[in-house]
Amino acid sequence: MKLTYYGHSTLGIETNGHHLLIDPFISFNPAAAHIVLDNIKADYILITHAHYDHVMDVEAIVQATGATLISNFEIITYYEKKGIKGHALGLGGSFTFPFGTVKMVSAQHSSSFPDGANGGNPAGFVLSNSENTIYIAGDTALTQDMKLIPLFFKLDLAILPIGGNFTMDVQEAIYASDFVACNRVLGVHYDTAELIQIDHDASKKQFEEQGKELILLGIGEEFDI
């Protein structure tokens, strides 16, 4: 799998000949102004929840790419009313797509669209295929439900929010990596606003002191798992 970080919680994933996009928030993020939206490739868009900083570019990217959405029932229904196709999952449910299997797992957060519409339950995803198995936590607090993941999956990478205030912070993400039994963490949901700024060097050191790796990518930077 090849990952591209587009800022905040937005990731591109190239795997098994398909392009996935996670929580598209690019054109509305000043820090990602150098990313050209028209260059984004997407066969599928995975949406963890409906907050503006995870969905603002969904419609523009679907219009350009024809991508299929994967999310909860309420989010898929919301976009189907706009003529956008999608596949709904429920918490604990899984489905095998051409690129691999996606399981929807719990996240402790909230979810509503910018227009106030119901965004259903927030969620995370476990994506597994012949290349790798990764956990995409979405926006979440530290939760005991994470301990269920290693009962069924051996993770190669955990993608965790680390900015605090709205989600877990760095220290809690270290515990989360214990819960999901994965010492390799890609940090997301940090630095986009003053409330979620982190000290990069200090954060990496906290992970290193626990025998773990925290990966912090520059916007537009690629990473091979």
N, C-alpha and C positions, 0 to 999 in steps of 0.2 A: 504494500500500500504506500502511496505517496500522498502526503498531506501538504496543503498550502494554507497558510494563516492569512486571513483577510482582515484581521482586527476584531477586537471585542470577543465575541463568541462564534464568529463566522469562520468556517473551515471548508476548504475543498478537499475531497478525497478521491483519488484516482485508484480504482481497484478492479481487477478482472475485466478490464476493457470498458468500464463505465465511470462516469463522473458523478459524484454526489456533492451536494452542498448542504452545509449545516447552518441553520438560523441566519439567513442572509440579512445583514445590516452593514452596508458598505457605503453607498452613496450619501447616506445621512450621517456618516461618521467622519468628522473633519480629519482625523488622523489617517484615514484611508483614502484621502483625496487623490492620491497617485494611482489608485487602482481603477482601471477602466472597466465599467460594468459590462460593456458589450463584449469584453474578452472572456467573461466568466463562462465556463462550460458546466452544464448541469443536465444530467438525464433524470435525476431524482433530487428532490429537496426534502430534507428531514427537518421538521420543526418541533422543538422541544416544548414550547409554549408560546402564547400569543402576544407577549409584551412587545412594544414598538421596537425595542433594540434587538429583536430576533426575527422580525417579519417585514420590516419596511421595504425591502427590495424583492419580496416574493413575487408580486405581480409583474414587475418589470422583467425579472429574469425568466419567469414562465413564458411571458410574451415573446421573449427573444429565443428561448430554447425549446419550448414545449415540454418542459420537465413535468414529471409526475410528483405530487406531494405525498409524503408519508408523515402522518401525525395522528393525534387523537381524533375521536369521532366529531367533536364540536368544531375543531379547526378545519377538518376536511369538509364538513358540511358548510361551514362559512364560505370557503373558497369555491365549493361546487356551485353555490348560488351565483357566483361570478363567472361560471363557465370553465373553471379550472379543475382538471381531473386529479384524483388523489386516492390513496389507499389508507383506510382508517385502521388503527390498532387500538386495543384496550390495554390497560396496565396488566402486565403478566403475559400478554399475548405475543405471538411471534409469527413471522411469515417469511418464506424463502422467495426472494426476488432474483432476477438474473445475475445480480452482482454478489449475492450472499444472503444470509439470514439476519433479520433484524428482530430483536426482542425489545419490547417496550417495558421499562422498569420505572419504579417509583422515583419521584423527586419531591422534596418538601419545599414548596414555594407558592406562587399564585399564578393566575393566567387570565388575562383579559385583553381584548383587542383595543387599539387606540380609540376606536369609536364607541367603546363601552360594551361591545358584544361579548358574550360568554366564550372564554377560551378553553373551557373544560379543565381537566386535571393536568398540571405540569408533569413532565416525564423526562426520563433519560432513555438512552438506547444502548444495547449491546449489539455491535455489528461483528459478525463472524463469517469467515469464508476460508478458502484454501490458503490464502495469503497470511492473514492475521486475525486476531480477535481484539477488539478495542471497546472500551466503555466510554460513552459520551454522556456525562452526568447531567448536562443542562444546568439551569440555575437551581441550586439546591442548598439546603442546610446539611450539615452532617447528620446522617440518619442510620439507625441500626439496620434498615432494609438493605443497605449496601453489603452487609455480611452474607446475604443470600447469593450474591453474584458468583463468588468463587466456588460455591457448591455445584455450579453448572458450567462454569467457564474458566479457562486459564488465560488471563489477559496478557497481551503484549504491550498495551499502553492504556493508561487511564487519562481521560481528558476532563480536568476538574476546574471549576471556578475557584479563584483564589483571592479575589479583590476585597472580600469582606463587605460589611454594611448591608448589602442585599443578598449575599450568599455566604458560603464558607469563606474563611480567611486562610492564610498560608498554614498556620498551625493546625487548623481543623482539616485541611487538605492532607496533611501528613497522616493524621488519624484515618482519614478516608482511604488513603492508599493502603494502610494496614487492613482496613475492613474488606477491601476488594482484592487484597493479596497481589498488589502490583506496585513495584518500587520505581517504575518509570512513569512519570507524570508530565503531561503537557498542560501548562497553565493557560486559562482563558478567563474572560470577564474581569479584566483589571486595566487600570490606567486610562480608560475611556473618559472618565470624569474624576473630579477632585476627590469625591467620596470613596473611590475604589483604587486610588493610586497605591503602588507598592514599591518597596526598595528591592530592586532586582537582585543585587549581589547578596543582600542579607537573606532574602527568600531562598535563593539557591543554597546558601550556606546552611540554613535550617534543615533543608532536605538532606544535604550531604552529611550533616552530623548524625542523621538517622540511617545512613547507608542507602539513601535514595537519590534519584536524579529528578530535578525539576528543569524542564525544557521551556524556555521562553523565546518565542520566535518574533522576529521583526515582521511588520505587515508586508505581505507579499513573499515572505521567505518560505521555501519548500523544505520538507523533511521526510526522509524515507524511514519507515518503521523498521 
